[in-house]
Amino acid sequence: MIAVIGATGNTGRAAVKELKALGENPLCIVRNPDKAKEVLGADAKTAVAEITDRPALEKALKGCDSVFMVTGHGPQVAEQQIGIMEAAKATGVGYFVKVSGGKAVVKADAESAVFRSHYAVEQHLMKSGLKWTILRPGLFMQNTFTVAPMIKSDSKMVTPFPKDIPLCFIDVRDTGALGARVMRDPGKHAGKIYNFSGAKTTYEEFTKVFSQVLGRSIAYVAATIEQAEAGMRSRNMPDWLVAHLVAVARAAASGAFSEEMTQPIQEIVGRAPLTTKQFVEANKAMFA
Ligand SMILES: NC(=O)c1ccc[n+]([C@@H]2O[C@H](COP(=O)([O-])OP(=O)(O)OC[C@H]3O[C@@H](n4cnc5c(N)ncnc54)[C@H](OP(=O)(O)O)[C@@H]3O)[C@@H](O)[C@H]2O)c1
């Protein structure tokens, strides 16, 4: 049986949907059963466990052969994800798929603690004795959900990314599509790291797509990193998150998210990655 940890999140729910479409009935390990019902449907197979609760996690994982893991941002990512891996090993799981960070930023000496954590988890997984696959997506198109209120009420998108820096986004539905196929065929995918993204674009072009799909003009405003940092601090964002988002903006400015890597989606999912237009169309209600 396949278990999905983080099933109620952006990527996890996409993986569950794809697994179901491929005829699987994955076990969704969730901390909030009401949210699970709402986002995964009343018929989803669920087990309740906080990822920090080792006994609950081991109980939930009993009988599972493989695990797909994606958890949110946070300063405890490494500790939590290594704990999940150890729980999986203890219960006899054989194959483990981890959603990591982007290719150019997951490094031992990365500026962001989130990226350093992904690196530590990747290293741990590769030495764990489990069969593994690592998925390293590009920037999420779904990051624009955070500027949805601004697009809705002020018809503008403000981010700390220069308007013409090439960026390769990915729709999390593609990560789900790739992850589901990888989960079903460990023989083919074990021991591999997939770096993947959609087609190259820029934030200015992405904003034009918003204008086109929404039928009204949305302006792109590139803030400086200093302006963005001051704005985040004025909204009382936690220090670790401000530091992470500043590191992401700096990395983007130096081209860390500019490499187009469409091949894994093309070859394993068997179609082109979803476009920014398809993303805005699918989520129009959120921005309109
Ligand atoms: N944003 C980007 O551009 C980008 C690019 C590449 C990689 N990534 C990586 O992708 C990951 C985020 O993916 P996402 O957006 O799909 O995540 P997400 O939507 O934040 O989902 C996180 C999932 O983990 C669950 N979770 C968190 N803490 C938990 C706990 N203590 N016990 C049980 N469940 C817990 C959440 O449950 P609830 O639903 O109950 O909260 C949710 O299901 C991060 O590792 C990030 O570094 C992000």
The ligand as an SDF file (V2000), in Angstrom:
LIG
                    3D

 48 52  0  0  0  0  0  0  0  0999 V2000
    7.0060   27.0340   -2.8290 N   0  0  0  0  0  0  0  0  0  0  0  0
    7.9100   26.6800   -3.7530 C   0  0  0  0  0  0  0  0  0  0  0  0
    8.1330   27.3970   -4.7470 O   0  0  0  0  0  0  0  0  0  0  0  0
    8.6470   25.3820   -3.5860 C   0  0  0  0  0  0  0  0  0  0  0  0
    9.4910   24.9650   -4.6250 C   0  0  0  0  0  0  0  0  0  0  0  0
   10.1790   23.7380   -4.4840 C   0  0  0  0  0  0  0  0  0  0  0  0
    9.9920   22.9690   -3.3360 C   0  0  0  0  0  0  0  0  0  0  0  0
    9.1560   23.4170   -2.3430 N   0  0  0  0  0  0  0  0  0  0  0  0
    8.9840   22.5660   -1.1500 C   0  0  0  0  0  0  0  0  0  0  0  0
    7.6710   21.9980   -1.1790 O   0  0  0  0  0  0  0  0  0  0  0  0
    7.2280   21.7930    0.1590 C   0  0  0  0  0  0  0  0  0  0  0  0
    5.8760   22.4560    0.3470 C   0  0  0  0  0  0  0  0  0  0  0  0
    4.9440   21.7990   -0.4660 O   0  0  0  0  0  0  0  0  0  0  0  0
    3.3920   22.1800   -0.4090 P   0  0  0  0  0  0  0  0  0  0  0  0
    3.2210   23.6180   -0.7960 O   0  0  0  0  0  0  0  0  0  0  0  0
    2.6540   21.1520   -1.1450 O   0  0  0  0  0  0  0  0  0  0  0  0
    3.1280   22.0670    1.1660 O   0  0  0  0  0  0  0  0  0  0  0  0
    1.8470   22.5000    1.9720 P   0  0  0  0  0  0  0  0  0  0  0  0
    0.7300   22.8500    1.0630 O   0  0  0  0  0  0  0  0  0  0  0  0
    2.2800   23.4750    3.0130 O   0  0  0  0  0  0  0  0  0  0  0  0
    1.4500   21.1090    2.6880 O   0  0  0  0  0  0  0  0  0  0  0  0
    2.1520   20.6180    3.7850 C   0  0  0  0  0  0  0  0  0  0  0  0
    1.4740   19.3360    4.2500 C   0  0  0  0  0  0  0  0  0  0  0  0
    2.1640   18.8250    5.3970 O   0  0  0  0  0  0  0  0  0  0  0  0
    1.2210   18.6450    6.4490 C   0  0  0  0  0  0  0  0  0  0  0  0
    1.8500   18.8550    7.7440 N   0  0  0  0  0  0  0  0  0  0  0  0
    2.6260   19.9060    8.1050 C   0  0  0  0  0  0  0  0  0  0  0  0
    2.9730   19.7670    9.4080 N   0  0  0  0  0  0  0  0  0  0  0  0
    2.3860   18.6110    9.8470 C   0  0  0  0  0  0  0  0  0  0  0  0
    2.3400   17.9300   11.0990 C   0  0  0  0  0  0  0  0  0  0  0  0
    2.9950   18.4080   12.1860 N   0  0  0  0  0  0  0  0  0  0  0  0
    1.6510   16.7580   11.1980 N   0  0  0  0  0  0  0  0  0  0  0  0
    0.9790   16.2850   10.1100 C   0  0  0  0  0  0  0  0  0  0  0  0
    0.9700   16.8810    8.9030 N   0  0  0  0  0  0  0  0  0  0  0  0
    1.6650   18.0340    8.7800 C   0  0  0  0  0  0  0  0  0  0  0  0
    0.1550   19.6820    6.1740 C   0  0  0  0  0  0  0  0  0  0  0  0
   -1.0260   19.3830    6.8860 O   0  0  0  0  0  0  0  0  0  0  0  0
   -2.2170   20.4840    7.0440 P   0  0  0  0  0  0  0  0  0  0  0  0
   -2.9300   20.5190    5.7260 O   0  0  0  0  0  0  0  0  0  0  0  0
   -3.0470   19.9170    8.1350 O   0  0  0  0  0  0  0  0  0  0  0  0
   -1.5550   21.7920    7.3780 O   0  0  0  0  0  0  0  0  0  0  0  0
    0.0180   19.5470    4.6570 C   0  0  0  0  0  0  0  0  0  0  0  0
   -0.7220   18.4020    4.3410 O   0  0  0  0  0  0  0  0  0  0  0  0
    8.2890   22.3840    1.0820 C   0  0  0  0  0  0  0  0  0  0  0  0
    9.1270   21.3440    1.5300 O   0  0  0  0  0  0  0  0  0  0  0  0
    9.0480   23.3340    0.1640 C   0  0  0  0  0  0  0  0  0  0  0  0
   10.3610   23.5670    0.5980 O   0  0  0  0  0  0  0  0  0  0  0  0
    8.4790   24.5880   -2.4540 C   0  0  0  0  0  0  0  0  0  0  0  0
  1  2  1  0
  2  3  2  0
  2  4  1  0
  4  5  1  0
  4 48  2  0
  5  6  2  0
  6  7  1  0
  7  8  2  0
  8  9  1  0
  8 48  1  0
  9 10  1  0
  9 46  1  0
 10 11  1  0
 11 12  1  0
 11 44  1  0
 12 13  1  0
 13 14  1  0
 14 15  2  0
 14 16  1  0
 14 17  1  0
 17 18  1  0
 18 19  2  0
 18 20  1  0
 18 21  1  0
 21 22  1  0
 22 23  1  0
 23 24  1  0
 23 42  1  0
 24 25  1  0
 25 26  1  0
 25 36  1  0
 26 27  1  0
 26 35  1  0
 27 28  2  0
 28 29  1  0
 29 30  1  0
 29 35  2  0
 30 31  1  0
 30 32  2  0
 32 33  1  0
 33 34  2  0
 34 35  1  0
 36 37  1  0
 36 42  1  0
 37 38  1  0
 38 39  2  0
 38 40  1  0
 38 41  1  0
 42 43  1  0
 44 45  1  0
 44 46  1  0
 46 47  1  0
M  CHG  2   8   1  16  -1
M  END
$$$$
